[in-house]
Amino acid sequence: MSPVESRFGPYGGRYVPEVLIAALDELTAAWEEASADPGFGAELDGLLRDFVGRPTPLYLAGRLSERVGRTVYLKREDLAHTGAHKINNAVGQALLARRMGKTRIIAETGAGQHGVATATACALLGLECVIYMGTEDMRRQRPNVERMGLMGATVEPVEAGARTLKEAVSAAIRDWVTNVGDTHYIIGSAVGPAPYPALVRDLQRVIGDEARAQILAAAGRLPDRIVACVGGGSNAIGSFVPFVDDADVELIGVEAAGEGLNGRHGASLAAGRTGVLHGALSAVLADEDGQILEAHSISAGLDYPGVGPEHAMLRDTGRARYVAITDTEALLALRELSRLEGIVPALESSHAVAWLLGEGREPAGGIDVLTLSGRGDKDLAEALAGLERLDADG
Amino acid sequence: MAETGIERIASAFAAARAEGRAALMPYLMGGFPDHETSAAVIDAYADTGADLIELGVPYSDPLADGPQIHAAATAALEAGARFESVMELCERVSARVPVLPMVYANVVLTLGPERFAAALEAAGAAGAIVPDLPRAEDPAVAGALLERGLAPIGFVSPTTSPARLREIAAEAVGFTYVVSLTGVTGERAELPPELEAMVASVREASEAPAAVGFGIGTPEQAAKVGAIADGVIIGTRLVRAVADAPDRDAAVDAVSAFMADTRMAL
């Protein structure tokens, strides 16, 4: 039984009201036990294979490779059931919740992908499900709201603040503070108080574990770079962690530069400060008084003023490098990948693609694995409107 | 040598006990709905017999608070409230009544433990209540407060394990903040039946008094809690009185009337 980390360097911890401490202790113990239990592992692996459709392919993207002058493999999380990597975490935590005897599940969602994944896992296991979602995100991600309802989940609209992901997380935490006895909170990213950042990372490292075996089989060697988008950072940390000890593999996280790093953005690592958000010490967007600022990104999943604490540590130690891509660059990359490969990426994943199409072309000739965290169906309306504006502006 | 903040808190509880009642600790949101009104409200608390005062520093993401106090924090920030302006409110009455600023961890850590504690000391505060900084999460904050004779207030809640409760109560300085219920701040129709046992456990394990907060919204509830605890903390009910008042005088009248009724009931 390996202990679950509470801190990543100075980051992480449990900055929460006392009411939640017992539940976090219970969750830590439950995960330490379950992750060492072969029975639990076998059940999870079985569901990931037969229900989620894992392993997802590692696809050699020929026309994209030609365009950027490097060999690019896409880790196809967009092909996982429900269309994004979020399902890996949702199924794992729902199984854990059932094992802990919890009957009610709550979650927050921004883009709706985590909400859909959680609603899916709850339908699968027969658990009651309540999803908190900002009303601005409900507007941007209408199809996902409908999918959650169809699977029997209740979507609770959140009206506070900018009505996006930050407020949805806060609403979910307040629900948890009140109903902690029978309720498990399935947080959707590698953020939040310990043990969540470690728990979510452990459940998402299946992405990197598979990619490592697949690239060794396909290319006969490790890649030169791993590239993934970073909002809270769960697909990125899951992609990075199996390669952290391979010093020659560069780890690149791509944040949302929104309207530009001098304007409104979501790049906590590139342009934030150290602070506490949603129970963890990490990089956050805050003013000089410590008030949390509203983030901005065209992608609802990256529209968050914080990031997982392990990323903050990887940034400080220099093991990973974090870059940022604007709304415009992401939109153009969404179209570019659609035309080059017949794959419509989520706006979140489009940030990673955009970096590769730009700065990431240098140096020529290496091998990259890019995690395509989700598919873009949910973003069509937003993306088409955005592209139309760009085309009109020339 | 002047009394330390910790000693002043002890004196306030002792004075109430000498009168055969629990200490009354009203809460206000600093800067809500504007600086001047909250100045009038904190003066009114001191005038109407507050034994101690909990002074909220507005924060953008107050996870321990319900909708009423969250909305008040948002409004206070929009009206221009900052940590420094709330410390001015503290300074107004801190010579008359021990004041405990209630500040979320990110505001504390952004200032840094030393600057935070020094600012509280300069404003005459008696201690600090940081609701999202559990025991042992960041010892530097408690250390900086204790060095200046200020009380870092610890919390226990209905979900706190018996062993942890004993540890927190045994280490308590000033008083132990007993969260009456599993939830966020806000008025409730009824208080949980387990409260009495929880308060008794805290008092048994501690030299310091036990004050109960969260959910207390009427003088009758305050009296019930006052019969089993050393202190009664009232927040949301008073913030609502300020929010509902049409102007500053009405706000002062409303909180003064509630304070008088509650002091009478205790």
Interface residues (C-beta under 8 A of the other chain):
Chain A: G13 R14 Y15 V16 P17 E18 V19 L20 I21 A22 A23 D25 A160 G161 K166 S170 I173 R174 V177 T178 N179 V180 G181 R273 T274 G275 V276 L277 H278 G279 L281 V284 A286 E288 D289 G290 Q291 I292
Chain B: Y59 S60 D61 L63 A64 G66 H70 T74 L77 R82 F83 Y104 A105 N106 V107 V108 L109 T110 L111 P131 D132 L133 P134 E137 D138 F155 V156 S157 P158 T159 T160 S161 R164 V179 T182 G183 V184
